[in-house]
Amino acid sequence: MKISKELLKIIFFIVFINIKSNAFAITKNKIIARVDNQIVTSYELKNKIKTILFLANQNFNQKNVDLIKQKALQQLIEYKLKKDQVTKFQVELSDKSQINKHLKSISSKYQTDIDGMKNIFQSNGLDFEIYLDEIQTEFSWQKFIFERYKGKIFLDEKEIEIELNNFLLTKKDLQEYKIAEIELPLKNNSEDKDTIQEVKNEISKAGFKSAVIKYSISTSSSEGGDLGWINAKSLSEEILSMISKMKIGDISQPIIQTNKIIILKLLDQKKIDTSNVNQNELRGKIIKNKQNQLLNLYSNNHLSKLKNSALIEIK
């Protein structure tokens, strides 16, 4: 059976197109990093960049992509490390309320519900399932850290009662602050000084939010660094001493902590009459703040150890 030249041309054209299409797909979704036995693809990186910019209400343009590309890649590497740990130790979330609360909080900012948020993601070319898995992994990681280190969290009950009573005796009003943050990793070398100066330059040139997007490693970076309203007693003495002297719109000097550098911006402040404050709730906030400080320290230290021991190869 003979095949006509015209048919051969058609077959050749179809094969050629398929090869080109497959090659294009590979190029568009190539492996850009390996984290032990896991991979990070170009699709994941592009989706991460677009998601960060979308949630921060920033335009998806080349300038902004260049600003956050490295941070997005580092967040993906950390996500892979955390995912590996919670999978390895079979950490399961029996209670999904935290995840739903987080999703509702994000959705409410767009005046919709979770299903509406999925549609918004889809219409903006974002992968909601990846975003959801990152949230689930983060909450699973928090549970993993708590279970692993809860035996090392010791709080002095007498110290808490003294702190509570002293506050109620000496303060007529309870102060609350609306704060935004930039969190930087502390490397304890000359790079820290250079990074701080870079951040200050970015704040001066493009504003605080731009510096958050480009440099902050905190989970609050997707919210423009906004931490919301924080009770004065939920702040450490060092931060409270600094914030209480700031005016709305002021930006703090860098605060050096055990494993990070924090720069704060005071967005707003208000006073609440302490006569209307439930003392048990206030005591609970003091305890929770102290616990969270310790857990954050253990979380960052554990993640740092994973990074140091993992084979991370960026292509």
C-alpha positions in Angstrom: 0.0 0.0 0.0 1.5 3.3 -1.1 1.2 6.5 0.9 0.8 9.6 -1.0 3.2 12.5 -0.6 0.4 14.7 0.7 -0.5 12.2 3.4 3.2 11.9 4.4 3.4 15.6 4.7 0.3 15.6 7.0 1.7 12.8 9.2 5.1 14.6 9.4 3.4 17.9 10.3 1.3 16.2 13.1 4.4 14.4 14.5 6.4 17.7 14.3 3.7 19.6 16.2 3.5 17.0 18.9 7.2 17.0 19.4 7.3 20.8 19.6 4.3 20.9 22.0 5.9 18.3 24.3 9.2 20.2 24.2 7.4 23.4 25.0 5.6 21.8 27.9 8.9 20.5 29.3 10.5 23.9 29.0 7.5 25.6 30.7 7.5 23.1 33.6 11.1 22.1 34.1 12.8 21.1 37.3 14.5 24.2 38.9 15.5 22.7 42.3 15.9 19.5 44.1 15.3 19.2 47.9 16.5 15.7 48.9 14.1 13.4 47.0 11.6 16.1 46.1 11.6 18.6 43.2 10.5 22.2 42.7 9.2 22.9 39.2 9.1 26.1 37.2 5.3 25.8 37.3 5.3 25.8 41.1 7.6 28.8 41.2 5.5 30.8 38.8 2.4 29.9 40.7 4.0 30.9 44.0 5.2 34.3 42.7 1.7 35.0 41.2 0.0 34.0 44.5 2.3 36.1 46.7 1.7 39.2 44.5 -2.1 38.5 44.2 -2.5 38.2 48.0 -0.4 41.3 48.6 -2.5 43.2 46.0 0.6 43.8 43.8 0.7 43.8 40.0 2.1 40.8 38.2 4.9 42.5 36.2 8.5 41.8 35.6 9.7 44.3 38.2 7.7 42.7 41.0 8.6 39.2 39.8 12.3 40.0 40.0 11.7 41.5 43.5 10.3 38.3 45.0 11.6 35.5 42.9 14.3 34.4 45.3 12.0 34.7 48.3 9.3 32.6 46.5 11.9 29.9 45.7 13.1 29.8 49.4 9.5 29.5 50.6 9.0 26.6 48.2 12.1 24.9 49.5 10.9 25.3 53.1 7.5 24.0 52.1 9.1 20.9 50.6 11.1 20.3 53.8 8.1 20.7 56.0 6.0 18.5 53.7 8.6 15.8 54.0 8.6 15.9 57.8 4.8 15.9 58.3 4.6 13.0 55.8 7.4 11.1 57.3 6.0 11.4 60.9 2.4 10.9 59.6 1.1 14.1 61.2 -2.6 14.4 60.6 -5.0 17.2 61.3 -8.1 15.8 62.9 -9.4 19.4 63.4 -9.7 21.4 60.2 -11.1 24.5 61.9 -7.8 26.4 61.8 -7.6 25.8 58.1 -11.2 26.9 57.5 -10.7 29.9 59.7 -7.7 31.0 57.7 -9.5 30.5 54.4 -12.5 32.4 55.6 -10.3 35.2 56.8 -8.6 35.5 53.4 -12.0 35.1 51.6 -13.6 37.9 53.6 -11.1 40.4 52.3 -12.5 39.7 48.9 -16.1 39.8 50.2 -16.7 36.2 49.3 -16.6 32.7 50.8 -14.2 29.8 50.3 -15.9 28.6 47.1 -15.8 32.2 45.8 -12.1 32.3 46.6 -11.5 29.2 44.5 -13.2 31.0 41.6 -11.1 34.1 42.1 -7.9 32.0 42.1 -9.0 30.3 38.9 -9.9 33.6 37.2 -6.5 34.9 38.1 -4.6 31.8 36.8 -3.7 30.6 40.3 -3.6 27.0 41.5 -5.9 26.9 44.5 -5.1 23.3 45.3 -1.3 24.1 45.7 -2.2 27.0 47.9 -4.5 24.8 50.0 -1.8 22.2 50.4 0.7 24.8 51.6 -1.8 25.9 54.3 -2.5 22.4 55.4 1.3 21.6 55.5 1.9 24.7 57.6 -0.7 23.8 60.2 0.5 20.2 60.2 4.1 21.5 60.7 2.9 23.6 63.7 1.3 20.5 65.2 4.5 18.6 64.5 6.6 21.2 66.3 4.2 21.4 69.2 4.1 17.6 69.7 7.9 17.4 69.4 8.8 20.3 71.7 5.9 20.7 74.1 7.9 18.9 76.8 10.4 21.8 76.7 7.8 24.6 77.2 7.9 25.5 80.9 6.1 28.6 82.1 6.3 30.0 85.6 2.7 30.5 86.8 3.7 32.8 89.6 5.6 35.0 87.2 2.5 35.2 84.9 0.2 36.2 87.9 2.7 38.8 89.0 2.9 40.2 85.5 -0.9 40.3 85.2 -1.5 41.9 88.5 1.2 44.5 88.0 -0.3 45.4 84.7 -3.8 45.8 86.1 -2.6 47.9 89.0 -0.4 50.2 87.1 -2.3 50.7 83.8 -5.6 52.5 83.7 -6.2 51.7 80.0 -5.2 48.7 78.0 -3.3 49.6 74.8 -3.7 47.8 71.5 -1.5 48.3 68.4 -2.1 47.5 64.8 1.3 46.4 63.5 3.0 45.3 60.3 6.3 43.5 60.3 9.3 42.6 58.1 11.0 39.4 59.4 14.6 38.7 58.2 16.7 35.6 58.9 19.6 36.3 61.3 22.9 35.0 59.9 25.2 36.5 62.6 27.7 37.7 60.1 28.4 40.8 57.9 25.5 39.9 55.6 23.0 41.0 58.3 24.2 44.6 58.1 24.0 44.6 54.3 20.5 43.1 54.3 19.2 45.6 56.8 20.6 48.5 54.7 19.0 47.0 51.6 15.6 46.8 53.4 15.9 50.4 54.6 16.7 51.5 51.1 13.7 49.6 49.7 11.4 51.1 52.3 12.7 54.6 51.5 12.4 54.1 47.8 9.3 52.0 47.3 7.6 51.8 50.7 7.2 49.4 53.6 4.9 47.0 51.8 7.3 46.6 48.9 10.0 45.7 51.3 7.7 43.1 53.0 7.1 41.5 49.6 10.8 41.4 48.6 12.5 40.5 51.9 10.2 39.3 54.7 10.3 35.5 55.4 7.3 35.7 57.7 4.0 34.0 56.8 2.5 37.5 57.3 4.2 38.6 54.1 1.2 37.4 52.1 -0.8 40.0 54.1 1.6 42.8 53.4 3.2 42.1 56.8 0.0 43.1 58.6 -0.3 41.3 62.0 -3.6 42.9 62.9 -4.5 44.3 66.3 -2.2 43.1 69.1 -2.8 43.5 72.8 0.1 45.3 74.5 0.5 42.4 76.9 1.0 40.1 74.0 4.2 41.9 73.1 7.6 41.3 74.6 9.0 44.1 76.8 11.6 45.0 74.2 9.0 45.4 71.4 6.5 47.1 73.7 9.1 49.7 74.8 9.8 50.6 71.2 6.3 50.6 69.9 4.9 52.7 72.7 7.2 55.5 71.7 6.3 55.4 68.0 3.7 57.5 66.2 1.3 56.0 63.7 3.2 55.5 60.4 6.6 55.3 62.2 9.0 52.4 61.3 11.1 50.9 64.0 14.8 50.3 64.1 15.8 46.7 63.5 15.2 44.4 66.5 17.7 41.6 66.8 16.3 38.4 68.3 17.7 34.9 68.7 17.4 33.8 65.1 15.7 36.7 63.3 15.7 40.4 62.7 12.3 42.3 62.9 11.4 45.7 61.6 8.0 47.0 62.6 5.6 49.6 61.3 2.9 51.1 63.6 -0.3 51.2 61.5 -2.7 52.3 64.3 -3.3 52.2 68.0 -6.2 52.4 70.5 -7.0 52.2 74.2 -9.5 49.9 75.9 -10.8 50.5 79.4 -9.3 47.7 81.6 -12.5 47.6 83.7 -14.2 45.9 80.7 -11.4 43.4 80.2 -11.8 39.8 81.2 -8.8 39.0 83.4 -8.8 35.3 82.4 -8.7 36.3 78.8 -5.8 38.6 79.4 -4.0 35.9 81.4 -4.6 33.5 78.5 -3.1 36.0 76.0 0.0 36.4 78.2 0.5 32.6 78.4 -0.2 32.1 74.7 2.3 34.8 73.8 5.0 33.2 75.8 4.2 29.8 74.4 4.2 31.1 70.8 7.6 32.8 71.3 9.1 29.4 72.4 7.4 27.4 69.7 8.5 29.9 67.0 12.0 29.6 68.3 11.9 25.7 68.1 10.2 25.9 64.7 12.9 28.1 63.2 15.7 26.1 64.8 14.3 22.8 63.6 13.8 24.1 60.0 17.3 25.5 60.0 18.7 22.1 60.9 16.7 20.5 58.1 18.1 23.0 55.6 21.6 22.4 56.8 21.3 18.6 56.5 19.3 18.4 53.3 20.7 18.1 49.9 19.4 21.3 48.2 20.4 21.7 44.6 19.2 24.8 42.7 19.5 24.6 38.9 
